[in-house]
Amino acid sequence: MGFLTERELAGIGFRALGREVRVSDRAALYAPDRISLGDHVRIDDFCVLSAGAGDISIGRYVHISPHCILVGGGTIVMEDFSQLSARVTLLSAGDDIHGDFPHGAAIPEAYRQVQRGRIVLERYSGAAAGCTLLPDAQIGEGTIVGAMSLVRGKCEPYSIYAGIPARRIKERGRGFLDKIEALLAAKGRSH
């Protein structure tokens, strides 16, 4: 995997670009003027970030693993220390599929019924391999969603969710917070 150089990243035209950002030279970035990347972000091979009509805002210390897709006409927010494992899909907009409207991006929007929403991964949260998050999904602070799960609504903080649709399985421990504090102290909190 090769990463874009600092100069290449600066030339892309992101809305905001933090320090020590690593973006694969095999990632696809659409509407970068509506994409913000915080410090210490890593985006791996074959990821697609397409801001559409909405914004994509990525906080500090965020990792987006290979083959992740962040798209749609809504807003996507990944707060500090949130993570996406391989093949996670965030869809901030989607067509009505009940039969009253045609669907698909090839159909002009005047003929479609599109639901747009906000997807938020709060601090310290994550989605395991193969998860899908739909418009208005919100993963609470410190919560992890298990592999192959589907999130359509709000996941409570410091929990583990799994399934289709995702349901709360149990509480998640908070011991990792001490290690994050140590990391931030070592970095002087400004990073």
N, C-alpha and C positions, 0 to 999 in steps of 0.2 A: 504494500500500500504506500503510495506517495502522497504527501501533503502539499497543498499550495503554499507558496512562500508568503512572507509578510507583505511583500510588494504586490503579489498577485491578489491576495486578500483585500488589500487597500484599494485596488483597482476595480473590484467588483461593484462597489457602490452600496454597501450595506447601510441601513439606517443608523446603526451603531455597531462598532467593532471593538471588542475588548482586547486585553493583552493575552499573550500565550494561547491564541486560538489556533486549532489545527483542524483543517477541513480537507478531506480527501480530494485528490484531483479527479476522482471518479464519482463525486457527488454532483447532483443536479440542483441548481438554485434558480428559482424563478421569482421575479419581482423582488430582487434583493433590497431595493429601496424601502421595502416594508418588512425587512427581516433585521432583528437586533440580536447580536451575539455578545454575551458577557465575557468576562475573563475566564480563562482556563476551560474553554468549550472544546470538545472534540466531536467531530462528525465524520463517521467512517464511510467506507466504500459503498457505492450504489444507493445512497440515501437520496431522497427527493424532498426538497423543501420548496413548496409553491404557495406563496402568500395569497394568491387569488385576490379577492376584494378585501380580505382581512389582513391582519398583521400576524407575524410570528415573532414572539419575544422569548429569547432563551437567556436564562440567568447565568450565574457563575458556577463553575465546577459541574457542568452538565456534559454527559456522554450520550451520544446517539449512535447506537451500534449499527452494523451493516444492514442494508436493505430496509431501513425504516422509511416510512412515507408520512409526511406532514403536509396535508393539502386541504383546500376548501375555501369557501367564500366567507367563513367566519374567522374568529380570532383563536390563535393557539398561544398559550403561555406555559412555559416550563420554568418554574422558579428555581432558585439556587439549589444545587445538589440533587436535582431530579435526574432520572436516568431512563433510557429506553433500551431494552435488550433487542436482539436481532428480530427483524421482520415485524416490528410493531407498526400499526397503521393508525394515524390520527386523522379523522375525516370531520372537518368543522362545518361541512355542508353536505347535504344529500337530497336526492330527488324523492318526491312522493311516489311510492310504487304501488299504491292501492288500486290503480286502474283509471282514475279520473284524468290523469295528465300523462303525456308522453315523458320519457326520461332519457337522460344522456346529454352530455355536453355538446353534441352535434345539433341538438334541437335549440332554437332560439329561446332565451329565457321567458319571453312573453307567452310562450305556450307550455311552460313547465311550472311546477310547484316545487320550489327549492326551500328546504329548511336550513337555515344558517344558525350557528350557535357558537358558543365559546367553549373551548377545551382548556382546562387548567390542571397542570400537575403541580401541586404545592410543594414547598420545600421538603427535601429528603424523601420524596416519593419516587415510585418507579413502576414500570410495566414490564413484565417478563416476556419472553419470546412469544411471538405470534399473537399478541393482544391486539384488539381493535377498540378504539375509543370513538364514539359517535358524537354529534353535536350536543353540547351542554353537559358533557362528561366532566366530572371534577374528582380528581384523586386527592384526598385530604392529606395534610401534612404527615409525613412519616409513613404513609400507607404504601404497601406493595400489592400489585395485582398479579396473580399467578398466570402462568403460561396459558396461551390459547383462550383467554377470557374476553368477554365482551362487556364494555362499560357504556351504559346509556345515561346514567344519572350521577348522583353524588356518592362518593365513598368516604366514610367517616375517617377522621385522623387516627394515626397509629394503629392501623388494622391490617389484616391480610385478607384480601378478597380473591375469589376464584369462581369460574364457571361462566355459563352462558344462560342468562345474563349473570354478571358477576354478583356474588353475594358474600357478605362478611363471614369469614371462617373463624377468625380469632383475633386477639389483640397482638400487636407487634411490640417487641421490647424497644427500649430507648437507649440502650448501652452505647450504640454507635455515636450518639450526640457528644460524648466525652472525646471521642477520637476526632470528630469534626472540630471541636473547640481547640484541641491540641494542634491540628493542622492550621487553623486560622491564626493561633498564637505564634506558631513557627513562621508563618508567612507575614506576620506583622499586621494582621487584620485588614490591611489595605488591599490585599490581593484577593 
